[in-house]
Amino acid sequence: MALFEVTLILLLIAVALAALSRRLEIPYPSLLALAGAGLAFLPGAPMIEIDPELALALFIAPVLLDAAYDTSLRDLKRYRLSLVLLALGAVVFTTVVVAFVGWKMAGLPIAAAIALGAIVAPPDAVAASAVLNQFKVPHRLTAILQGESLLNDATALLIYRIAVSAAIGSVMLRDAVPVVLLSTIGSVAAGYLFGRISLLALTRIEDAASSTVVQFGGTFAVWIIADRIGLSAIITIVVYAITIARTGPRRISARRRVSTYSVWESAVFVLNVLAFVLMGLQARSIVGRLSGEGQGDAFLFAATVLAVVIVARLVWVLAYVAIMRRFARFDSEEQRRDAPTFRGAVLVGWCGMRGLVTLVAAIALPAGFPGRDPIVLAAFAVVLGTLVLQGISLKPLLRRLNFERDTTVDREVAQARVAIMQAALDVLSRKTTAAAAVVREQYEAQRLIAENPEDAQAATEYDRLRLYAINRQRDTLEELRRNGTIGDEAYHRLEEEIDWAELAASPAGRFQPLTTY
């Protein structure tokens, strides 16, 4: 079967499984990876090998940029201690513990054991974003998990590269520190520079389709260039995305932004579902490379590594939270309220699903690498095991932890809405035309509602009335086109205006038609 046909079939299967996962209330990466592994052993199932370099650029780069674009610098600064302890501390701790197990149990050389630890240490950004988007968790935990998922891959891959180089004899471990420092500093500088260059190009493009193509092309180009010159492609992409996100909105028109967001949302979803299905399909080739008497030992070793990875993260998170809470007793009352809780620690510790980076890093090990086959099997077991065990059990865990409803974002939205409405009223106060009076009246109504965020009924009533009127506008517009009063060009222009009004009136952009009121 042609590759295009296989890809199309896999994509349709993945979309159906993603819909099923929403109905079952489990993270869709868990179901997709499990289904992919099941498909791999069906008679006639396609044998699809992932090129490691292509997989990282194709699947990781755009998904990482999409996550980094929405990341709050304020939250990164606010929770910097937790982020450092997770993105750096947890990765190093897991690497050391797994390396010890690999050295003692499987007899791996020290450098190869460290490479194994680095491969399975970082939770996956794709899996984390899927979990956070599907389940409502407190804002603090969301910000920490999002920030960790952006940075831990960079830490793990730096350790991985050094360990692999040491294992094949191209570099000594004692020479690693200068390499790490140079790579990190260079990646931050390169990401910022690429972001500024990209903004210069995007501000000169007016066509929405061309702008979107340039954004995708720029993302892949930044990843490839950073990788080719020896920088951390992950750090470069994260800094690149944050640079664009912080300075780009005022330079890009609303029309292009809405169009671009829609395309990126669809593209990232397609890449996510394909990545996890293709990841599951690697099961047959991985198991097939193991044969003979050592197969049982390899499976036992893989199961042990899976258990160690899960336990190590939980131990690390619970331990540092216990220490932080002990020191928080000497802080102010406000700081104590913001201190991490053990319920939050359990959730953060359990949200450790591994994904494509782990599998790709394992497959990318050079031929003849010491213990390559058991390392690859252990990596696949960790990916599939964490996605299935932790992913499927996440909803019951959240129900058990019973977090209070977090209104942090809602309060910030209400506060900002009052400020921007007042800014509009101030600038319109000097206008005395009838049109200005109508516009002022609309802004005044929105400001009054925003000033009372606790009055959910008033806000809901306001939005319902707007959506009710918009629905009637759509009916009238359809009738005007149907009876020939207007042509399609006029129809689509007015349709776009109504769409913008609907987006403004719909919470999170989700519109439910109101046929009656």
N, C-alpha and C positions, 0 to 999 in steps of 0.2 A: 504494500500500500504506500502511496506517495506520502512524503513527509507532511505536505500541506493538508492532506485528507486526515492523517492521524492527528495533527495538531487541532484541526477543526472539531473532530470527534471528542478529543480530550477536553477542549474548551467547553463544548456543550455539556459534557458530563460534569465538568467542574462547576459550571453555573447552576446546574440542577442540584448538585451536592451543597453548594453554598446556600441555596434557598432552603434545602432541607435542614441545614445546620441552624438557620435562623428560627425555623419552626421548632427544632429540638432544643434551642437555646444553648448551643455549644459553639465554641470558636470554630469557624469554618476551616482553618488550617488543620485542625485535628482530624476532621472527617475527610478532608481532601488527601492528606498524607496516608491515612489508613486505607482509603479506597484505592489510591495509587499502588500501595504495596499489595493489595488484593488482586488488582488487575495484572500486576507483573507476573503472577504465577498462573494466570489463565492460559489455556492452550491458544496459541496464535497471538498472544499479546505482543505488542511491539517492543523491540529492544532498542531503547533510546539512550545513548550515552551523552552525558552532559560534558561539554568542553568547559573546564573550570574557568578559564579566562573569559569566555563568552558568557557563562552563567553569572559571574560576578558583575560584569558590566551591564548585561541585559536586565537581570532581575533585581540586583541590589541597588544600582546607581539611581534609577528614577524613584524607587520606593523610598530610599533613604532621603533623597532630595525632597520628596513630598512631605515626609515626616519632619524634616529639619525646617522646612518653610513655615510650618505651623508652630514651631517651638518658641516658647516665650523666653527671651533673655532674662527678663525679670525673675522668672521662676528658676532658671538655671543658677542665677546668683543667689536667690533666696535659699535654695536647697543644695547649695554647692557642697556642703559637707557630706550629705547623704549620697550625692552623685559621685563624689570622689571615692567614698567608701564602697560603692557598688561597682562603678565603671572601672575602677582601678583595683581597689582592695578585694572585692569578691572575685574578680577575674584571676588575680594573682593567687589568692588563697585556693580557689578551685584548681588552678593549674598545678600548684604544688602538691595538693592532696592526690589528685589523679595521677600525677607523675610518679609519686611514691608507690601507688598501687600498681602502675604499669611496670615500674622497675622491679618491685618485689614479686608480683604475681606472674607477670608475663616475661620477665627477664629482659626487658627492653633496655638498651643503652640509655644513659642519663639524658642525652640530647633528644633522642627519639621519644622518651617518656614525657619530657617537657613539651615537645611538639604535640603529643596526644592531649596533654592537659590544656594547652592553648586552643586546640581544635574544639574541644567540648565545653570550654569555659563560658563563652559569651551567649546569653539569651539573645534570641533573634529579634531584630527590629520589626520585621514583617509580622511575625506571630504576636509580638507585643501590641502593635497598632491594631491588629484584628481583634484582640481581646478587649482593648480599651474602647474601641468603637462599638463593640457589640454589648458590653456591659457597662452600667453606670457605677463608677467607683468614685470615692472622694477625690476632690481636685488635687489635694496635696499628693496623693498616691499616684494619680494620673500623671502629674508633672514629673515626679521622680522616675516612674517607669519609662516615660517618653524620653526624658533626658538620658537615662542610663542606656536605653536601646540605641541612642545615637553615638555613644562614646565607647561602649565596651568592646565592640567589634574592632575598633582601632587598637585598643590595648592588646587584645588577644592576637590579632594578626601581626603586630610588631613582635610579640614574643614568639609567635609561630615562625616568622621568617628567620629570626635569629637562631632558633633551635634547629630548624631544618638546615640552615647554612652550617651550623656547628656539627650536625650529624653527618653531613657529607664532606666535612673537612675544609670548607671554604672560608670559615671565620671562627675565631675562638670566642667563647662566651665572655671572657674578660674584656674583649674589645667591643662589646655590644652597646655600652652606655653612650659613647659619642654618636653611634649610628642612630640610636633612639632619639636623642636630643635633636640631632640635625633633621631627622625625618619629621618630627613633630613641629618644630619651629618652621621648617620649610613648607610643610603642608598648610599651616595656618596662613602664612604669607601668600602662598599660591592661591588658596581658596578665596581670600579677600581680593587679590588682583584679578582673578578670573571673574569674580562677581562684578567688579566695577567695569570690566571690559564688556561683559554680557549686557549690563544695563545700558551702556553706550549704544550697543547694536539694537537692543529692543526699543529704545526710545525713538529710533529712526524708522521703525516699521509700523505702519498704520493698519495693515491688513491682519485680521485676527488669525486666519489660518497660517499665514507666513510666520507670525509671531510665535504661534504654538510649535511649529516645526523647528524654528530656531532654538526654542527653549529645550526641546527634546535633544536636538543635535548638540547643543552646548553642554547638556548634562553628560552625555556619553563622551564627548570630546574631553571634558575636564577629567573624568574618571580615567580615560585611556592615557592622557598626557601625564597625569600625576603618577599613574602606575609605571609608565615607561621610564620616567626620570627618577624612580626610586623613592617617591614620597608615599605617604599613606593616602590612598585614594579615598578612604572613608572620611578622614579628618578634612581633606580638601573639599569633598562634596558638602559636608555639613557646614563648613565656614562659607562656602560658595552660596549655599541656599539661604543661610541666615543673612548674608550681605544683601542679597537681592530682596529678601522679605522685608528688611528694615528700611531700605532706600528706594525700592521700586514702586510701591503703590501710588505715590504722587506723580510718577512719570508715565504711568500706563493708564490708558483710558478704561472706563468702566466696561464698555462693550467688549474690549479685548480681554479684560480680566474675567468676566462672566464666561465667555467662550472658552478661555484657557482652563479655568477651573473645571468646567464640565468635561473637557477632553482628558485632563489629567486624572480626574476621578475614575473615568472609565478605563483609561490605560493602566493605571495602578491596580485596579481590580483584576483586569485580565492578566497582568504579569503575576499577581499574587496567586491566583488560582492555578495558572499553568505551572508556576514554580513548585507548588506543593504537590500537584499531581505528578509532574515529572520526577520530583524527588522520591516519591513512593515507588515509581517504576524502576528505580535503580536497585531495588531489593534483589531481583533475580541475578543480575550480574555480580553483585557484591557477594551473595551467598555462593554463586557458582564458582567463584575464584577460590573458595575454601573447600578442601576435600581431604579425605584420609582421616587418620586417627586424631589429628589435631583439631578437627572441626568442633568436637564437643568442648574442648578446652577453650577454644575461641569464643563460643557462645556463652560459656560460663564467665569468661573474662568480660565480655560485652555487657552482660547483665550486671556484673559487679560494678563496672564503670558507671552504668546508668544509675544504680543506687547511690553510689558515692557522689555523683554530680548533684542529685536532688538533695541529699542530706547536707552536703557541704554548703550549698547556698542557704539553706534554712538555718544551719548553725551560725554561719557568718552574720546573716541579717539579724537574727535574734540576739546574738552576742553584742553587736554594735549598738542595737537599740537599747539593750539593757544598760550599757555603759553611758549612752547619751542621756537616758532618763535619770541615771544616778547623778550625773553632773548638772542636769536641769533643775535639781532642787535648789541650786544656788542662784538661779536666774530670776528675772522678774516674772510677775504673774502672767504677763502677755507672752513671754518666751516659753513659759511652762505650758501654756495652752497650745502652743505651736510645736511642742515636743512630739516625737514619734510615739506611737502606741504599739502595744504588742499585737493587737488585732491587725493593724496596718503592716507590722513586720511579717506576720504569717502570710498575708496576701502577697506582699512584695516577694517574700521568699518562695512562695508557690508559683508565682508568675515567672517561671524560669524556662519557658519552652525554648528549645533550640530549633534552628531552622536551616535555611539554605547555606548560610555562611559556614556552618559547621560541616555540612556534607561536602560542599565544594572544596573547602580547605583540605579535607581528608583525601578526596579524589585527586587533588593537585599534587599530592606527595610524589616525588620522582620515583620511577621504576628502580627497584633494588633498594629502596629505603628500608632500613632495619625495622622489621615487624609491620610492614605496610598493610598486609591483609587483615590481621587482627585489629589494627588501628582503624582501618576503614569500616570494618564490621562494628566495632565499638562506637564509632561516630554515628553510624546509621541507627544503631540501637538507641543511642541517646536522643537523637532527633525524633524518631518514631515514638519512643517510650515517653518522652516528656510531652510531646504534642498530644498523645492519646491519654496518658494517665493524668497529667496536670490539666490539660485543656478540658477534657470531659468532666472532670471533678470540680472545675472552677465555679460553675453556677451553684452547686450545692454548698460549696465553701462560702461563697458570698452570702448565701441565705443564712448560713450558720453564724457568720461573723456579724450580720445584721447591722451594717453601718447606718448612721443617721443620715438623713437627706442633706446633701451638701448644696447650699445656695450661694456659694462664693461667686461663681461666674454670673449668676442671675443678678446679684447685688451690683457687681461691677458693670454689667450691661445697663442696669437701670440708672446708675450714677452717671455713666458716660452719656446715656441718652439725654438726660436732663441738660448736661453741659452743652451738647451739640445743638439741641433744640434752642437753648437760650442764645447760643452764638448766632443761629439763623435769625432769631427774632431781633437781636441787636443790630444786625446788619440791614435788616428790612425796616427798622424803625424810622428811618429817614425817607422812606418811600411812601408817597401819599396816593398812589393810583388805586383804582378799584381792584385791579389784578393783585397788587401788593397786599391789599386788605384781605383778600381771599386766601392768599398764601400764608399770611400771618395767622389767620384764624386756624388753619390746618396745623401749623407748627405749635400754636398755643394749646390746642387740644391734645396733641401728642405729648407736650411737655407736662401738662397737668396730670396725665395718666402716669408718665414716667416718674413723677415726684412721689407717687404712692405705690411703690412696688409691692407692698403687702396686699393692696386691693387687687387681687388676681381677677376678681369678677369683672371689674371695670376694664381692665386690659383685655380680657377675653372678649367682652362685649364690643369693645372698639374694633378689635381685629375681625370679629365675626361680621360686624356691619360692613367693614371695608370689603371683605371677601364676598359677602352677599351681593354687594353692588358690583363688584368685579365680575361675578358670575353672570349677572344680568347684562353687563357690557359685552361679554363674550357671546351671549345668545343674540344680541342685537347685531354685533359685527358679523356673525355667521349668516344672519338673515340678509344683511346688506349685500354680502357677496353672492348669496344664493339667488337673490332676485335681480342681480346684475347692476345694482346701484354703484358698486365699486368694483374695481379689478383686483387681481391678486397682489399687485405691487402695493397698492394702498392697504389692502387687507393685512399683509405681512408687516408693514410698518406699524400699523395700529396694534397688531397682535403683539409686537415686541414691546410697545409702550405698556400694554396691559400686563405682560409678563413681568416687567420691572415692578409695577405696582403690586402685583401678586407676591413677588419675592419679598417686598418690603413689609407686606401685611401678614406673611405666613411665618410662624415660629420655625426657625432653622430651615426655612425654605420649603417646608412640607405643606402642600395645599390640599385640603379636602373640599371638593365642590359642595356648595351649599345651595340646594335647590329650593329649600323652604326656610322660612325664618319665623 
